[in-house]
């Protein structure tokens, strides 16, 4: 009977050690999972921030390009008006000279 009690006691101690080791392993695995999840969340947050920055940069680029295009269009329109005015002035000058040349003949 004493031998059986010793055997049971040793078996119980071995089971307790095994349970302790298993609990430690479970805790280690849970810690590892929490660490991995935390890293994944941090990476997702960084990616969201980078995506937002890229989106804002693209918007600013589009706005800048649009403003530049409007400025260019305005400048070209001003230049076209100036050229049309010069053409009219030259046409007027040509008519005067042509009229003067005809009158001189």
C-alpha positions in Angstrom: 0.0 0.0 0.0 2.9 2.4 0.9 4.5 1.7 -2.5 1.3 2.4 -4.3 0.9 5.7 -2.4 4.5 6.6 -3.3 3.9 5.7 -6.9 0.6 7.7 -7.0 2.4 10.7 -5.3 5.2 10.6 -7.8 2.8 10.3 -10.7 0.8 13.2 -9.3 4.0 15.3 -9.0 5.0 14.4 -12.6 1.5 15.4 -13.8 1.8 18.7 -11.9 5.2 19.4 -13.5 3.8 18.5 -16.9 0.7 20.8 -16.3 3.1 23.6 -15.2 5.2 23.1 -18.3 2.2 23.0 -20.6 0.8 26.2 -19.0 4.2 27.9 -19.5 4.2 26.8 -23.1 0.6 28.0 -23.6 1.6 31.4 -22.0 4.7 31.6 -24.3 2.6 30.9 -27.4 -0.1 33.4 -26.4 2.6 36.0 -25.8 4.1 35.3 -29.2 0.6 35.6 -30.8 0.0 38.9 -29.0 3.4 40.2 -30.1 2.7 39.2 -33.7 -0.8 40.8 -33.6 0.7 44.0 -32.2 3.3 44.1 -35.0 0.6 43.4 -37.6 -1.5 46.3 -36.2 1.5 48.6 -36.2 2.3 47.7 -39.7 -1.4 48.2 -40.8 -1.3 51.6 -39.1 1.9 52.6 -40.8 0.5 51.5 -44.2 -2.7 53.4 -43.6 -0.6 56.5 -42.8 1.6 56.0 -45.9 -1.5 55.5 -48.0 -3.1 58.7 -46.7 0.1 60.6 -47.3 0.3 59.4 -50.8 -3.4 60.2 -51.4 -2.8 63.8 -50.0 0.3 64.2 -52.2 -1.6 63.0 -55.2 -4.4 65.5 -54.5 -1.9 68.3 -54.1 -0.1 67.3 -57.3 -3.5 67.3 -59.1 -4.4 70.7 -57.7 -1.0 72.1 -58.5 -1.2 70.7 -62.0 -4.7 72.1 -62.4 -3.7 75.6 -61.1 -0.6 75.5 -63.4 -2.8 74.6 -66.4 -5.2 77.4 -65.6 -2.3 79.8 -65.3 -0.8 78.6 -68.6 -4.2 78.9 -70.3 -4.6 82.4 -69.0 -1.1 83.3 -70.1 -1.7 81.8 -73.5 -5.0 83.7 -73.8 -3.2 87.0 -73.0 -0.5 86.3 -75.5 -3.1 85.4 -78.2 -4.9 88.7 -77.5 -1.7 90.6 -77.8 -0.8 88.8 -81.0 -4.3 89.5 -82.5 -3.9 93.2 -81.6 -0.5 93.3 -83.3 -2.0 91.6 -86.4 -4.7 94.2 -86.5 -2.2 97.0 -86.1 0.0 95.6 -88.9 -3.1 95.1 -91.1 -4.0 98.8 -90.5 -0.4 99.9 -91.2 -0.5 97.7 -94.4 -3.7 99.3 -95.5 -2.3 102.8 -95.0 0.9 102.0 -97.0 -1.1 100.3 -99.7 -3.4 103.3 -99.8 -0.5 105.7 -99.9 1.3 103.7 -102.6 -1.9 103.6 -104.7 -2.4 107.3 -104.3 1.2 108.0 -105.2 0.8 106.2 -108.5 
